[in-house]
Amino acid sequence: MSQNTKRVIITGAMGFIGSHTAKAFQQAGYYVIGIDRTWTIPDASMFVNELIIDDFVNITATAANINNVDTIIHIAGTSLVGPSIADPGEYYDNNVAKTNRMLDDLSKLGWKGTIIFSSSAATYGNDCSVPIAEYAQGTPVSPYGHSKKMCEYVIESHVQAHGYKGIALRYFNACGCDPEVELGNNWNDTHLIPKVIQSVLEKNTLTLNGNDFLTKDGTCIRDYLHVSDIASAHVQAVDLAKTLDQGTFEAYNLGTGQGISNLEIVKAVESATGLDVDYELGPRRLGDPDELIADPTKFMSDTQWQPKYSQLETIVSTTLSWMETIKIIKVEHVED
């Protein structure tokens, strides 16, 4: 491999967002080094040139050629709102403390590259007017949201102290699956769209959490962004970082600027499948804001990025195609 080959490290490369991001970078001509402690999405292995199974905090030990890498895409972390309320220590340790240690170790090696950080709309909480711009000073409502916000502070401090470049991408709701049906979510995924689709495929009753939100139909509203659009945004962010001065940190929203309610998701799945979704209404989950909608204009104006796959119909159809495929595989394995 030539020393001039573009190289990138992706932490969490075997996860949902990390796998799609690995594919986007490989297709863009990068040599992809993936680091992850688990094989969440096994199909992701085809999109990494070099896979290291380890905790990302050991990045400087496991990636011996770290100084030949200009960019680290830091996606690894613990990422669910509800479990963070039950076990906050895991989130502050795995997300914040380990990110701090990783950046500190990089500084000791004299590394001067770019960190692209997988942040979240959960940093804004429930007290920001929508659409939410980057300057909004909301208060997170879960340890997960707090941990992502704290990570941004940690990264910004290291960027300024050690001369890195840093970009935080605040994803709104990641969803959808690879349009080429090579990657996707796991079965029994906890996110809403795959849960709705799985309930139809398995003919089970779905519980929608909450119908007392301050929204148009009582169910919570989110800005849904296709994972392939998130992946392409990371590639754009690397090019954007080249225009930044050393020691600079910038945060950007990733979203569509459009809000979709839980009931609208149900209707879209019914339209795609031609089947009724059997659902019941349950209590809202702790830490769920009423409405999260991005103002994504800053990233769009600073880059060439535009969402390509984030229409609701495309999000649902790509998820359905993937989940029908893995359901067939599951059935075949049971029969074997």
N, C-alpha and C positions, 0 to 999 in steps of 0.2 A: 504494500500500500504506500502510495506517495505521501511524503510529509506535507504536501500541499493540499491533500484531500481535506475537505471541510469535515470537521469532527464535532460531535455534540454528545454530551452526557445527558441522559434522561433518567432522573430518579423516579421510581414508581412506574417504570416502563412496562410492567406486566399488568397494570391496572387498566380500568376502562378508558380514562382520558389519556393516560400514558401510552397505551397501545396504539390508539389512533394518532397520537402525536408522533410516535416512532415511525409509523407508516408515512406520515406527511413529510418528515425530514428525510427519510430514505428516498422517497420519490423526488425530493428536491435536490438529491445528489449528495447528501451527507453520509458520512460513516457514523453509525449510531451505536453508542455504548450504552446499554441499558443496565440499570441497577435496581433491584427490587428484592425484598425478602421473601415474597411469595409469588406463586404462579397463578395469579387471579384469573387472567385471560391467557390460557396456554397458547392460543393461536398467535399471540403477539410475538412469539419467538422468531417468526419468519421475517419480522421487520426490524430486528436488531442484528447488527453485524457482530456484536460481542456482548454476551449476557453475563452479568455478575450477580449471583444470588447472595445478597448480603443486605444489611441495614444501611440506609443511605448515610448515616452518621460516620460510617467507615469509608467514605468516598475517597479520601486521600490514601488510604491503605489499599483499597481494592482497585482503584484506577491508577496504576503506576505511571501511566503516561499523562497525568493530569495537566502538566504544563504544555502539552501539545493540543489541549482542548481550550478553545476560546469561550465556550458557552456551556453553562449547566442549566438545563431545564428542570427546575425543582418542583416535581408534581407529587412525590411521595408524601404521605401523611394520613392521619386518621380523619374521617370526613363525614360523620353523620351527626345531625343535631341531637336527636333523642338520646342515643348512647352517651353523648358528651355530657349531658345533664346527670346521668346516672354514674358516670365514671370520668369526672373532669381531669383527674390526675394523668390518665393515659393521653389526653389531648395536649395538656401543657408540657408533658415530657416528650411525647413522640413528635409533636409539631414544633413546639417552641424551643425547648432545651436542646434537642438534637440539631435543629437548624442552626442554633447559635454555635454549637460545638463544631459543626461542619465548616461554617464560615471562619471560625477562629483557626481551625486546622489549615484551611486554605491560605490564610494570611501568613502562617508560619512557613509555608512553602514558597511565598513570594508570588502567588498566583494573582493575576491582574485581569481576569476575564469578566464575563457578564453572567449575572444570575437572572433568569426569567422565572418568576415565582408564581405558582398556582394559588392565587388567593380566591376570595369568595365574596358574593353579595351579602353573605352573613355578617360581614364586617359592619354593615350599615344598620342592622337591627330593624326596629319597628317604628322609629320616630322620624323618618325622613319623608319629605313630600316626593311624590313620583311624577315624572321619571327622575331617577336618582343620578345626580352628577357626582364626579369624583371628589369634589370639595365638600360634600355633605358630611356633617359631623354626627352621625348616628351612634347609638349605643347598642352593641350586640346583645342579643337576648339569650345566648347559649354559650357555654364554654368553647364549643367549636368556633363560633364567630369571634369570640375573644382571642382564641389561639391564633386565628388567621391574622387578626389585626395586630397582635403582638409580634407575629412573625414579620409583618411588614416593618414594624419599628426596628426589630433586630436587624433585618437585612439593610434597611436604610442606614443604620448606625455603622455597620461593617463596611458598607459601600463608601461612606464618607471617610471612615478611618483608614481604610486600606486601598482605596483607589479602584475598587471594582466599579462596574456599572450594574444598575439594578432596575428591573421592570417587574411590577406586580400586575398580573392580569386578574381582575376581579370577575370571575365567571358568575353569571346568573345561572339558571337551571340547565345543567348539561343533560343532554338526552339524545335520542336517535341512535342509529348504528351505521356502520360503514356501508355506504350505498352499494359497494361491490360484494357485500355479504361475506367479507373475510374476517371481520371483527365485530364485537358487540358486547352487550351486557351478559352477565351470568343468569342462569335460571334462578328463580327465587330472589331476584333483585329487589331491593327495598324502595326504589324510586317509583314514582307514581305511574308513568307511562308503561314501563314493562310490567308493573303489577296489574294494571287494568287489562293489558293484553293477555297475560298469563291466566287471569281469572276467566277470560273468554275461552282460551284454548283448553283449559282444564274443567270448564263449566262449574266454577266455584263462585261463591259469593264474595264480593269485594267490599271492604270497609273504607269509606271515604271519611277522613278525619276532619270533622268540623263543618258545621253549616251556619255558624253564628259569627263569621268574620264580617267586617265592615266592607263588604264588596257587593257587586251587582246581583249575585245569586247566592250569597252567603258562604260560598266556598272560597278558599284562598286563591289568590292570583299570583302567577309567576311569569317571568320572562324566560321562555324556553329557547335554548340555543343548541343547535345540532352539534354533536361532538366533533364531526369533521370540520365544522367551521371554527371550533375552538382550536383544533389541531393546526389548521392553516394560520390562525392568528399567532401561534407560537413561532412559526417560520417567519412571518412578517415582523414579529417583535425582535428577532435576531437582527434583521436588516435595520430596524428602527434604532437599535442600540448602537449601531455603528455611527449614528449621527450625534450621539450623546457624548459629553465630556466625561472623562474619568471622574469618579466620585459622585456621579449623578444617579438619583433614584426617581422613578416616575411610576405612578399608579394609573391604571386604565380599566374602565369597565368593558366587559364583553357581553353584549346582549343584542336584542333586536329593537328594543324600544316599544315592544308590544306585549300586553299582558293577556294571559289565557287562564281561565278558571279551571278548577278541578272538574266541574260538570261539563265544561267545553271539551276537556280531554276525553271524558266518557263518550260524548256524542261523536267525536272524531273517530274513536275506536269502533263504535257501532257502525259508522259510515264505511270504514275501511273493511270490516269483517262481514257486514250484513247481518250481524247478530246482536241481540240485546245484551247489555252488560247488566248482570245481576248484582246490584250494589245495595248496601245499607249505610246509613249515616251513623258515625260514631263520634266520640268526643274529639275535640281538637288536640293536637300534640303539643306538649310543652315546648316553648321556644319558637313556635311558628308565627312569623309576622303575617299580617293581613295581606299585604301586597308588596311585591318586589318587582319593579320594572326599571330597566337600565336606561340611562342616557349614554349611548355608546359613541356619540359624535366625536369625542376627543381622539379615540383610537382610529376611527375611520378617517379623520382629517389628517392625522399624523402618519398614516400608512395607506396602502392600497387595499386594505381589507374591507370586504363586504360579505355578510352572511350569504351563502349560496344554497344551503340545504335546510334552512331553518323555518320554512313554511310548515305549519302544523301537519298538513297532509303528508309531507315528505318525512317529517319526524316519525309519524305513526307508521307509515308504510315501510320505512327502512327497519324500524324496530320489529314490526310484524314479520317481515321477511326473515330477519335473523332468528327470531324466536321460533318461527315455524321450522326453520332448519335445525336448530338445536333440539327442539322437541322430537323431531324425527330421529335424530341421533340417540337421544335418551331412550326412545322406544326400542330402537334396534339393539341397544346395549342390554336392555331388560330381556328382550327375546333371546339374545345370545346366552 
